[in-house]
């Protein structure tokens, strides 16, 4: 039996693209001020009702999928206290330096966390980490043509315990699909890199490298 059409359905635009919302914020307050992020409360006019939304106001972040000439991806062990897990993740970091572009932050993080630099940079994917409860936006870059950074970086705190591994991209994909690798930046970055490779890298946008550290 054919299902009747959903009266709410519309013909989607082509290509399908997320769009900015236009619902006005009629009230705003900071509930909690943190070291990295705040928790804020907005009153949002949806037209049919005014609702209250609490969420994490986050500066955003960048992720680097560093792929060597053997198509191995660099993953680092990272203790994530909220989930009490040591996760295998790509180099990544906050957009917490005033005036720093996303690409410059990615270049910096690759040097600081992996002692690497890259001659070729591509925009691989973008995502919201948890759009129902956080404003955090993440841009994932692909870094190729890798070489050692001029000087090793002195790591402190949890970064001092990071362990680097170079994992074949296909093994990383298998780890994501099997549930062994659970970090969202790893999952989306690895699957995006594998998809881009399968498409001959033709869809990637190369970004001009800024001065390397």
C-alpha positions in Angstrom: 0.0 0.0 0.0 1.3 3.4 -0.9 1.8 5.8 2.0 0.1 9.2 1.6 2.6 12.1 1.4 3.5 13.8 4.6 1.7 17.2 4.5 4.8 18.8 6.2 7.2 17.6 3.5 8.6 20.1 1.0 10.7 19.8 -2.1 14.3 20.2 -0.7 16.6 22.8 -2.2 19.4 21.4 -4.4 22.0 20.8 -3.2 20.7 20.2 0.3 22.3 22.7 2.7 21.9 23.7 6.3 20.5 27.2 6.7 20.8 29.9 9.4 17.8 30.2 11.7 15.9 33.5 12.0 14.2 33.1 15.3 14.8 36.2 17.5 16.4 35.9 21.0 14.2 37.9 23.3 16.2 37.2 26.5 19.8 36.1 27.3 21.7 35.4 30.5 24.9 33.7 31.5 24.2 30.9 33.9 27.8 29.7 34.4 31.1 31.2 33.5 33.8 28.5 32.9 37.5 28.5 32.0 36.9 27.4 28.4 33.1 27.7 27.8 30.1 29.3 29.5 26.6 27.9 30.0 24.0 30.4 28.8 20.2 30.6 28.8 18.2 32.1 25.9 14.6 32.9 25.5 13.8 32.2 21.8 10.7 33.4 20.0 9.7 30.5 17.7 6.6 32.4 16.4 4.2 29.8 17.8 5.7 30.0 21.3 8.6 31.4 23.3 10.9 28.7 24.6 13.9 28.6 27.0 17.1 26.9 25.8 20.2 26.3 28.0 23.4 25.5 26.1 27.2 25.6 26.2 28.6 28.7 24.5 31.9 27.5 23.0 34.7 29.2 21.0 34.9 26.5 18.4 37.7 24.2 17.4 39.8 22.7 14.6 40.8 19.1 13.9 43.7 17.9 11.7 43.6 14.7 9.8 47.3 14.3 9.1 47.8 11.7 6.3 51.3 10.5 5.4 52.6 9.2 2.0 51.6 5.7 3.0 48.0 6.9 3.7 48.4 6.4 7.4 46.5 8.7 9.7 48.0 10.1 12.9 46.0 9.5 16.1 46.9 10.6 19.6 45.7 9.1 22.9 43.7 11.7 24.8 42.1 11.3 28.2 38.6 12.8 28.2 37.5 13.2 31.8 33.7 13.7 31.2 33.4 10.3 29.6 36.3 8.7 31.7 37.8 7.3 28.5 41.2 7.5 26.8 40.2 8.2 23.2 42.2 8.0 20.0 41.9 11.4 18.3 43.5 13.5 15.6 45.4 16.6 16.6 42.9 19.2 17.5 42.5 22.4 19.5 40.3 25.4 20.5 39.9 28.6 18.6 41.0 30.5 21.6 43.7 32.8 20.2 42.3 36.3 19.4 42.5 37.0 15.7 43.7 33.6 14.7 42.2 32.0 11.6 41.0 28.4 11.6 43.8 27.4 9.3 46.4 29.1 11.5 45.0 27.3 14.5 45.2 24.0 12.7 48.8 24.6 11.7 49.6 25.5 15.3 47.9 22.5 16.7 49.6 20.1 14.4 53.0 21.5 15.4 52.2 21.6 19.2 50.6 18.2 19.5 52.5 16.2 16.9 55.7 18.1 16.1 54.7 18.2 12.4 54.2 20.7 9.7 52.4 20.2 6.4 52.9 21.8 2.9 49.4 21.0 1.7 46.2 21.8 3.5 42.6 21.0 2.5 39.2 21.8 4.1 37.8 18.3 4.7 34.6 18.7 6.7 32.7 20.9 9.1 30.4 20.0 11.9 28.6 21.1 15.1 29.8 18.9 17.9 26.4 18.7 19.7 24.0 21.2 18.2 21.2 20.4 20.6 23.3 21.6 23.6 26.4 23.4 22.4 27.4 26.1 19.9 30.8 24.4 19.3 31.6 24.4 15.6 34.5 22.3 14.3 36.4 22.6 11.1 38.3 19.5 10.0 41.4 19.9 7.8 43.4 17.4 5.8 47.1 17.9 6.1 49.4 16.3 3.5 53.1 16.5 2.5 54.2 16.2 6.1 57.6 17.0 7.6 59.1 17.4 11.1 58.5 20.8 12.8 61.6 22.8 13.2 61.5 22.5 17.0 59.8 20.0 19.3 57.0 21.4 21.4 57.2 21.2 25.2 53.9 19.6 26.3 52.3 19.9 29.7 49.2 18.6 31.6 47.3 15.8 29.7 49.2 16.6 26.5 52.4 15.3 28.1 50.9 11.8 28.2 49.7 11.7 24.6 50.9 8.6 22.7 51.0 9.0 18.8 50.2 6.1 16.5 50.1 6.0 12.7 47.2 3.9 11.6 46.4 2.9 8.0 43.4 4.8 6.9 41.4 1.6 6.1 42.1 0.3 9.6 41.0 3.6 11.1 37.7 3.3 9.1 37.2 -0.3 10.4 37.8 1.0 13.9 35.1 3.6 13.5 32.6 1.3 12.0 33.2 -1.4 14.6 32.8 1.1 17.5 36.4 0.7 18.7 37.1 4.4 17.9 34.4 6.6 19.4 35.6 10.1 19.2 33.4 12.2 16.9 36.4 14.1 15.4 38.0 10.7 14.6 34.8 9.2 13.2 33.9 12.1 10.9 37.5 13.0 10.0 38.5 9.4 9.1 35.3 8.7 7.2 35.5 12.0 5.4 39.1 11.3 4.4 38.3 7.8 3.2 35.3 9.1 1.2 37.5 11.9 -0.3 40.1 9.3 -1.3 37.5 7.1 -2.9 36.4 10.1 -5.0 40.0 10.8 -6.1 40.3 13.8 -3.8 38.5 15.8 -6.5 36.0 17.5 -4.1 38.5 18.9 -1.6 39.1 22.7 -1.4 42.8 23.5 -1.0 43.5 26.3 1.3 46.6 28.5 1.0 49.0 27.6 3.8 49.8 30.5 6.1 53.4 31.0 7.4 54.4 27.8 9.1 55.8 27.8 12.6 
